[in-house]
Amino acid sequence: MRLKYVSITPSGTYEYRRQVPAPLRAAVGKREIKKVLGSTEAQAMATYSRTHLAVEKILTKAKAPQTHFEMVQTTLMDFKEALRRVEQLGIDPYAPVFGDPDGLDDETLKRDGYIEEIAGSIRLARTAILTSPPASIR
């Protein structure tokens, strides 16, 4: 019997493998969803419907508009990602910046520009969240 999204791996196990549509990848956090259904056809048949429903639920939730709480979580994740990017550049995002801007070298000015750009994005996102009503009120 042929089941949708099921294939047999080289090791002989049955695997549910489904591509996540491009617009939903950020919400799901993956390009594809894979689950092992079992090592026999009978095991695969027994677990297929439960696995398929679980994946459908994940995709349906990713399609749904985000709630206010989820928007806050996303902004927090964006903030943490911004901090990680700044630290990858070798910059301490918490270090105070002192001195006269005319006396700073190009590298310091470039660093300050990155920090200000990221901070501006975070401020805009925070303002949008704080000024928008929760989804239950809309």
TAVENFEN-V531620 format. One record per backbone hydrogen bond with DSSP energy under -1.0 kcal/mol. NH is the residue of the N-H (numbers start at 1). CO is the residue of the C=O. E is the energy in kcal/mol with one decimal. If there is no record, write none. Layout:
# TAVENFEN-V531620
((NH;CO;E) (NH;CO;E))
This chain:
# TAVENFEN-V531620
((6;3;-1.5) (7;15;-2.2) (9;13;-2.9) (12;9;-2.0) (14;38;-3.4) (15;7;-3.0) (16;35;-3.3) (17;5;-3.2) (18;33;-2.6) (20;31;-3.0) (24;21;-1.8) (25;22;-1.0) (28;24;-2.5) (29;25;-3.1) (33;18;-3.1) (35;16;-2.4) (37;14;-3.0) (38;14;-1.2) (44;40;-2.2) (45;41;-2.6) (46;42;-2.0) (47;43;-1.9) (48;44;-1.4) (51;47;-2.2) (52;48;-3.2) (53;49;-2.3) (54;50;-1.9) (55;51;-2.3) (56;52;-2.4) (57;53;-2.2) (58;54;-2.0) (59;55;-2.4) (60;56;-2.7) (61;57;-2.4) (62;58;-1.9) (63;59;-1.5) (64;60;-1.4) (71;67;-2.1) (72;68;-1.9) (73;69;-2.3) (74;70;-2.5) (75;71;-2.3) (76;72;-2.5) (77;73;-2.4) (78;74;-2.4) (79;75;-2.5) (80;76;-2.5) (81;77;-2.3) (82;78;-2.4) (83;79;-2.5) (84;80;-2.2) (85;81;-2.4) (86;82;-2.4) (87;83;-2.5) (88;84;-2.0) (89;85;-1.2) (90;87;-1.6) (91;86;-1.7) (95;92;-1.5) (103;100;-1.7) (109;105;-2.1) (110;106;-2.5) (111;107;-2.4) (112;108;-2.6) (113;109;-2.0) (114;110;-2.2) (115;111;-2.5) (116;112;-2.6) (117;113;-2.3) (118;114;-2.5) (119;115;-2.9) (120;116;-2.4) (121;117;-1.8) (122;118;-2.2) (123;119;-2.6) (124;120;-2.3) (125;121;-2.2) (126;122;-2.7) (127;123;-2.5) (128;124;-2.3) (129;125;-2.2) (130;126;-2.6) (131;127;-1.9) (132;128;-1.1) (137;134;-1.6) (138;134;-1.1))
